[in-house]
Amino acid sequence: MTDLDHDDVRALLSAAIREAGSQREFAARAGVSAGFLSDVAHGRRAPGERVLNALHLRRVERFVSLRRPA
């Protein structure tokens, strides 16, 4: 499993949009509106489950320690 940040997800989305031929086509395949997808592609909104599913991704919550090792 590889950790991805928001920029990585947007890059994957951009590649998937190119492969689909257009934002409108990718949005239709993912089951979201073209406006929502545009907002996600431009970093104005977080990708929802449908977009993540279409990219074969899953959102995972992660916790890290702020303490320094002894």
N, C-alpha and C positions, 0 to 999 in steps of 0.2 A: 504494500500500500504506500502510495506516495502522497506527501502533504503538498497541497496546492494553495496558492493565495488567490486573491481576487483577480489580479492581473493574469495569472495562469489560466483561470477559468474563462476570462474574457478572450484570451488568445485562442483557447480551444473552441469557444463559441464562434469567434471570427472565422476560423478554419472550417467549422461545420456549416456556417452560413455560405461560405464560398462553395463548398461541396454541394450544398442544396441548390445553389444557383441564385438565391435571393433571401433577404430577411423574411419576406412574406411567405415564401415556400417553407423555410425552416420553421417559422412560427406555426404555420398550418400543420406541419408534421408533428410538432411538439404539443399542439393543442392550446396555444396561447395567442394573444392578439399581437399583431405586428407592432403596435405602439409599445406594448410591454416589452417585447423583445428588443426593440430599439433602445428603450431605457436601460435594459440590462447590458446591451452591447456597448453603450456609452458610459457605463458606470454610475448611472443615476439611480438604479434600483438593484437589489440583490436578486440573483436568479432563484426562481421558485422551484418546487419539486419537479414540475413538468419539464422545465428547461434542463435541470440537472439530470433527470432520467434520460432525456434525449441525448445528452452528452455522455451517458453511462457513468455518472458521478453521483456521489452521495455526500450530503453535508454531515460532518461529524464534529461534535463539540469536544474540545480538548482543554485540559488543564495543565499548567506548568508551574513549578515551584519558583518563587521569587527569592528564596533563600539560597545563599551560596553554600556549596558543599564544604563540610568541615575538613 
